Amino acid sequence: MQVAPDARQAAVDRGELTRRMSLVLERAALPLPPAQVLHRPAVVEVVHMVQRELRSGPLGPDRLRELETRLVLGPAPMCAPVDPQDHLSRSVARALRSVPVRADVRGRPAVSAVAGWQAGERRMLEEALTLLEEVWPQGAAETRETVAEVALLDGHAIEGFTDFTVHGAILVNRTRLREGANGLPGPVRCAEALVHEGAHTRCNAAASMEPFLLPDPGAADGTDPAGGSDGLLMSTPLRADPRPLGGLFQQAVVLARSVLFYRRLSVAGAGAAALERHAKLADGGAMAVRTLAAHADSLTPRGRRLLEECASVLREHG
């Protein structure tokens, strides 16, 4: 993986993930769906479930029949808006357990839930994808190769996230599709969200192939692509709560890619709000790179190469 988007390499990594998923299903004596179906996040969730259960031994016939019914899905287009589904709701429940409790506008604990798409929001997603294709064709191509489902979140607890258990799905708060307080247009904010969450998804796949961080001796297993190093938690530009080193590493990549997106918008004549956003993202990226540089001995050679690419992008910003 590189900071610059690469749809071809993303397809290679996705193919390898599909191959690994097939092996898990074969071990469980479950039928193999077509490759396009294995790309669906709901099926990815089933494979994760099967992998966990196999650790306790073979699955019984009743359980196999139950799981088989969850694998009977048809192929779906990539980067498609999806309405609430069980695998997405379970993902949000996991995410809520891992974020600090926020207060909503009435002072009550904020919540988030998967929301249905309104017609105007679907148009906004289409406009964002069109904008991305116009200003950054490579970024659009990788997004369409990487992101299977785009789900909307309602509520104030979570702005957006990805989850390797439902790999390929990105969950974005619907406020990120609206015009910002500083006048940043909705299609631009939505396109940034696609770049942001798509970069996390890309990092998750790439890290599962070849890690960016050295193994964490205290980790329960090696299934979290955004894990930490020796339990170390630190402040990061994009989260209020301390994050492990792997989370900070992904933030550096996300911020570098977001800077590249806004740099292309600037060339295309973006307004003052986009230039302001570009500068804020670059400042956050520089902070992430500086912190990571102090922990470079926890990175693999691949991780150090990617960190240097992030630093190069941000040095060009000046």
Buried (B, 14 or more C-beta within 10 A) or exposed (E): BEBEBBBEBBBBBBEEBBEBBBEBBEEBEBEBBEBBBBBBBBBBBBBBBBBEBEEEEEBEEEBBEEBBEBBEBEEBEBBEBBEBBEBBEBBBEEBBEEBEEBEEEEEEEBBBBBBEBEEEBBBBBEBBBEBBBEBBEBBBBBBBBBBBBBBBBBBBBBBBBBBBBBBBBBBBBBBBBBEBEEEBBBBBBBBBBBBBBBBBBBBBBBBBBEBBBBEBEEBEEEEBBBBBBEEBEBEBBBBEEBBBBBBBBBBBBBBBBBBBBBBBBBEEEBBEBBEBBBEBBBBBBBBBBEBBBEBEEBBBEBBBEBBBBBBEBBEEBE
